Amino acid sequence: MKKAQVFTTDFVISIILFLFLVAIIFLMWNNTSNQINTAEARKDIQNSAQHISDSLLKSRGSPDNWNNLLDISSITSIGLANEMHALNLSKVRRFREISLMDWTTTKSGYYRISDLFGITGKYDWNLTVTNLNGEMITVGVVRPPIAYYADGEYELLVQLNNKGLNWSFYCDSLPAGTFDTDIAPVVDNNVDDLFKKLVIDAINRRYSTIIIEKNALDCGGGLSEACDNLTQLVNNGTLLIVVDSKNMGKQLLCNPAVFNMSCEKTGNSATSFPVVAEDELLNATVGESLSKAASSQWVVYQDPTKGDNPLHIIVECNDADCTSTPYKKGAMAYWDYGKGRIYWIWEVHDVTLDGRSFNENLYVGGDLLGMGEPLPAGFE
């Protein structure tokens, strides 16, 4: 009887140990299997992400002009490049528009993009476009941090305020509203002092973009040092955008010893100005026209006899009022200066683009280039 009891006890203990080992092996196998599945899923995600990134950054898409197609069903692939790793901003903008639109009554543009990516039903996606500092850029040409100087008119304020941008505001009087500026708005009704503060801050805060709108600055006399510093900032890579420059155009932008460009004031009859070149600053095609009420306006032109820099005209003033010299005049244009660039916009207020709002089709600032499903909290 004792031998039977010993045998039974040993047997039970053996069974327990066996089951315990089986349980451990099962748990280890299950854990290993989960790790393998997770690794395979992660690898599939990485392969899909790499394939999509290569398509976006290394190709133009198909057809090549897919960004101009109204019927997104005709798009066979999406590419955002002009050339390898050089983005076409117009295609990036169109990509964002599609991601936010309705494709059919039951499917979104986001779904259509997922379909083109080959990840429909498998993965969500999110795309953000950032600069070298890791800051998300906008649909416009500005590069943060941004300084915006305005004297009495604030046409471009809507393109900067409450867009999530890193920007600062310099004005002669503060307009109504709230502002999401990086620092408190700088207000000074002495516009010369205001301009000096802007330039000093631009040096210390290293603004990448400076926008000057509707001013009556004269860069002679007391502003000569500030203007010289501004030219150095642009020469070192700052983007300068000047709107309705008045005296600033004559005294700074068109001074051959400073920014290497010529300008003249038109007569009062010019009212229609054709788009002659496409540019990432303006949502327009060649052949469209800007229209405004008849009034005199400053335009820029390249005079090679004065050593002016090459001028890239976007909107031309070809009216009889713009023919006092034998050179093509730019109502909207840009030229490169050192490592920087200068955009000239002759007017924004009460201007239309083939019946559309000119301001709404200017890509100065605007929304940040983030699209797709929001990233989970804490995701980097």
ZAZALUM-160993 format. One line per 3 residues: number of its first residue (from 1); their letters; for each residue x, y, z of C-alpha. Coordinates in steps of 0.25 Angstrom, whole numbers, plus 2048, in hexadecimal, padded with zeros to 3 digits. Layout:
BEGIN
NUM> a> X,Y,Z; ... .
This chain:
BEGIN
1> mkk> 800,800,800; 80B,80A,803; 812,807,7F6 .
4> aqv> 805,80A,7EE; 804,817,7F6; 813,81B,7F3 .
7> ftt> 810,817,7E4; 804,820,7E4; 80A,82C,7EA .
10> dfv> 816,82B,7E1; 80D,82A,7D5; 805,836,7D9 .
13> isi> 811,83E,7DB; 817,83A,7CE; 80A,83E,7C7 .
16> ilf> 80A,84B,7CE; 818,84E,7CA; 815,849,7BC .
19> lfl> 809,852,7BB; 811,85E,7C1; 81C,85C,7B6 .
22> vai> 812,85B,7AB; 80B,868,7B0; 819,86F,7B0 .
25> ifl> 81C,86A,7A2; 80E,86E,79D; 810,87C,7A3 .
28> mwn> 81E,87D,79D; 819,878,790; 80D,882,790 .
31> nts> 816,88D,794; 821,88A,789; 815,889,77F .
34> nqi> 810,896,783; 81E,89C,782; 81F,896,774 .
37> nta> 812,89B,770; 815,8A9,775; 822,8A9,76E .
40> ear> 81C,8A5,761; 811,8AF,763; 81B,8BA,766 .
43> kdi> 823,8B6,75A; 817,8B7,751; 814,8C5,756 .
46> qns> 822,8C9,754; 823,8C3,746; 815,8CA,743 .
49> aqh> 81A,8D7,749; 828,8D6,741; 820,8D3,734 .
52> isd> 817,8DF,736; 822,8E8,73A; 82A,8E4,72D .
55> sll> 81E,8E7,725; 81B,8F4,72B; 829,8FA,72C .
58> ksr> 82F,8F4,71F; 824,8F4,715; 81C,8FE,70E .
61> gsp> 80F,8F5,70E; 807,8F0,703; 802,8F7,6FB .
64> dnw> 80D,902,6FC; 803,90D,6FE; 7FA,905,708 .
67> nnl> 7F9,911,711; 7F1,919,706; 7E7,90E,704 .
70> ldi> 7D9,910,709; 7D5,901,708; 7DE,8FA,712 .
73> ssi> 7DA,8ED,70D; 7E3,8F0,701; 7EF,8F0,70B .
76> tsi> 7F7,8E3,70A; 802,8E7,714; 806,8F3,71C .
79> gla> 814,8F9,71C; 818,906,722; 825,908,71C .
82> nem> 82B,912,712; 837,90A,712; 83D,900,71C .
85> hal> 83A,905,72A; 836,913,725; 827,915,728 .
88> nls> 81D,91C,71F; 815,925,728; 809,925,71F .
91> kvr> 808,916,71F; 80A,916,72E; 7FE,920,72F .
94> rfr> 7F6,917,726; 7F9,90B,72E; 7F4,912,73A .
97> eis> 7E7,917,733; 7E4,908,72E; 7E6,903,73C .
100> lmd> 7DB,90C,742; 7D1,90B,736; 7C6,902,733 .
103> wtt> 7C9,8F8,728; 7BB,8F2,726; 7AF,8F2,72E .
106> tks> 7B4,8E7,737; 7C3,8E8,736; 7CD,8F3,73A .
109> gyy> 7D9,8F8,733; 7E1,8F2,73F; 7DB,8E5,73B .
112> ris> 7E0,8E7,72C; 7EE,8EA,730; 7EE,8DE,739 .
115> dlf> 7EA,8D6,72D; 7F5,8DC,725; 7FF,8D9,730 .
118> git> 7FA,8CA,730; 7F6,8CB,73F; 7E7,8CC,73F .
121> gky> 7E1,8C4,74B; 7EF,8C1,750; 7F5,8CE,756 .
124> dwn> 7F2,8DC,758; 7FC,8E7,754; 800,8F5,758 .
127> ltv> 80A,8FE,750; 810,90B,755; 81A,913,74E .
130> tnl> 825,91A,757; 831,923,755; 83F,91F,759 .
133> nge> 83C,924,767; 831,91A,768; 826,925,767 .
136> mit> 81A,922,75F; 819,92B,753; 80D,931,74C .
139> vgv> 806,930,73F; 80D,93E,73C; 81B,942,739 .
142> vrp> 81E,948,747; 828,941,750; 827,943,75F .
145> pia> 82A,94A,768; 823,955,761; 822,964,763 .
148> yya> 816,96C,75E; 817,97B,75D; 80A,983,759 .
151> dge> 807,992,759; 7F8,994,759; 7F4,988,750 .
154> yel> 7F5,97A,754; 7F1,972,747; 7FA,967,74A .
157> lvq> 7F7,965,759; 7EC,95A,755; 7F7,952,74F .
160> lnn> 800,952,75C; 7F7,953,768; 7F1,947,76F .
163> kgl> 7F8,93D,765; 802,937,770; 80E,93F,76A .
166> nws> 81A,944,772; 818,953,76E; 819,961,774 .
169> fyc> 810,96E,771; 815,97C,76F; 80B,986,76D .
172> dsl> 808,995,76F; 7FB,992,776; 7F5,985,77A .
175> pag> 7E9,980,772; 7DD,979,779; 7DF,96B,77C .
178> tfd> 7E8,961,783; 7F5,95D,77E; 7FD,950,780 .
181> tdi> 80B,957,77E; 817,951,784; 81A,95E,78C .
184> apv> 810,969,790; 80D,972,784; 816,97E,782 .
187> vdn> 80E,98B,781; 814,998,77E; 80D,9A4,776 .
190> nvd> 81B,9A9,773; 81D,9A0,766; 82C,9A3,765 .
193> dlf> 82E,99E,774; 825,992,771; 82E,98F,765 .
196> kkl> 83B,990,76D; 835,987,778; 831,97D,76D .
199> vid> 83F,97C,767; 846,97B,775; 83D,96F,778 .
202> ain> 83F,969,76B; 84E,969,76E; 84C,963,77C .
205> rry> 840,95A,779; 846,956,76C; 838,957,764 .
208> sti> 839,94F,757; 82E,957,751; 82B,966,752 .
211> iie> 81E,96B,74C; 81C,97A,74A; 80E,97F,747 .
214> kna> 809,98D,744; 814,996,749; 819,9A4,747 .
217> ldc> 828,9A2,74B; 833,9AA,745; 840,9A3,746 .
220> ggg> 848,9AF,745; 84D,9B7,752; 849,9B1,75F .
223> lse> 845,9A3,759; 852,9A1,751; 858,998,75B .
226> acd> 84B,990,75D; 84A,98E,74E; 858,98A,74C .
229> nlt> 856,97F,757; 84A,97B,750; 852,979,743 .
232> qlv> 85C,971,74A; 851,968,750; 84B,965,742 .
235> nng> 859,963,73D; 85C,959,747; 84F,951,744 .
238> tll> 843,958,749; 836,958,741; 831,966,73F .
241> ivv> 822,969,73A; 81E,977,737; 810,97B,735 .
244> dsk> 80B,989,72F; 819,98F,733; 817,99D,72F .
247> nmg> 824,9A5,734; 82A,998,738; 82A,993,72A .
250> kql> 831,9A0,725; 83B,9A2,730; 83F,993,733 .
253> lcn> 83A,988,72A; 83D,990,71D; 84A,996,722 .
256> pav> 855,990,719; 85F,991,724; 856,989,72D .
259> fnm> 84D,97E,727; 851,980,719; 844,983,712 .
262> sce> 83D,98E,70B; 82F,993,70D; 825,99D,707 .
265> ktg> 817,9A3,70B; 80C,9A0,701; 802,9A9,6FC .
268> nsa> 7F3,9A9,700; 7ED,9A1,6F5; 7F3,993,6F7 .
271> tsf> 7E8,989,6FC; 7EB,97B,6F7; 7F8,974,6F8 .
274> pvv> 7FB,966,6F2; 801,95A,6F9; 80D,957,6F1 .
277> aed> 814,94C,6F9; 80F,942,704; 815,943,711 .
280> ell> 814,93C,71F; 80F,94A,725; 803,94B,71C .
283> nat> 7F8,941,719; 7F6,945,70B; 7F9,940,6FD .
286> vge> 7FF,947,6F1; 7F5,950,6EA; 7EC,953,6F6 .
289> sls> 7EC,962,6FA; 7EC,96B,706; 7E3,976,706 .
292> kaa> 7E2,983,70F; 7DC,991,70F; 7E4,99B,706 .
295> ssq> 7EF,9A1,70F; 7FE,9A3,70E; 807,998,714 .
298> wvv> 815,995,715; 81B,98A,70C; 828,984,70B .
301> yqd> 831,981,6FF; 83F,97C,6FC; 848,986,6F5 .
304> ptk> 855,97F,6F1; 85C,98C,6EF; 85C,98E,6FE .
307> gdn> 860,980,702; 852,97C,707; 851,96E,70B .
310> plh> 849,964,702; 83A,967,704; 82F,95C,704 .
313> iiv> 822,962,700; 815,95B,705; 80B,966,702 .
316> ecn> 80F,970,6F7; 80B,97E,6F5; 80A,97F,6E6 .
319> dad> 800,98B,6E6; 804,998,6DE; 807,99E,6EC .
322> cts> 812,994,6EE; 81A,997,6E2; 822,9A3,6E5 .
325> tpy> 82F,99A,6E5; 831,98F,6DB; 831,984,6E6 .
328> kkg> 826,97B,6EA; 820,97F,6F7; 81C,976,703 .
331> ama> 80F,979,70B; 813,96C,712; 821,967,711 .
334> ywd> 82D,961,719; 83C,962,718; 847,95B,71F .
337> ygk> 851,963,727; 85D,95C,72D; 857,950,734 .
340> gri> 84A,956,736; 83E,95A,72E; 835,966,72C .
343> ywi> 826,965,728; 81F,972,723; 810,972,724 .
346> wev> 80B,97F,71F; 7FD,97F,726; 7F4,975,72D .
349> hdv> 7E8,97E,731; 7DC,97E,727; 7E3,975,71D .
352> tld> 7DD,969,716; 7E2,95E,70E; 7D9,95A,703 .
355> grs> 7CD,95E,70C; 7D3,956,718; 7D9,95C,725 .
358> fne> 7E8,960,722; 7EB,95F,731; 7E5,951,732 .
361> nly> 7ED,94C,727; 7FA,952,72C; 803,947,733 .
364> vgg> 80A,94F,73D; 807,948,74A; 7FB,940,74B .
367> dll> 7F8,933,752; 803,929,757; 807,91E,74E .
370> gmg> 801,912,756; 7F7,908,750; 7F1,8FB,753 .
373> epl> 7ED,8F5,760; 7F2,8FC,76C; 7FD,8F5,773 .
376> pag> 7FB,8EE,780; 7FE,8F6,78D; 80C,8F6,790 .
379> fe> 810,8F0,783; 81D,8F6,77D .
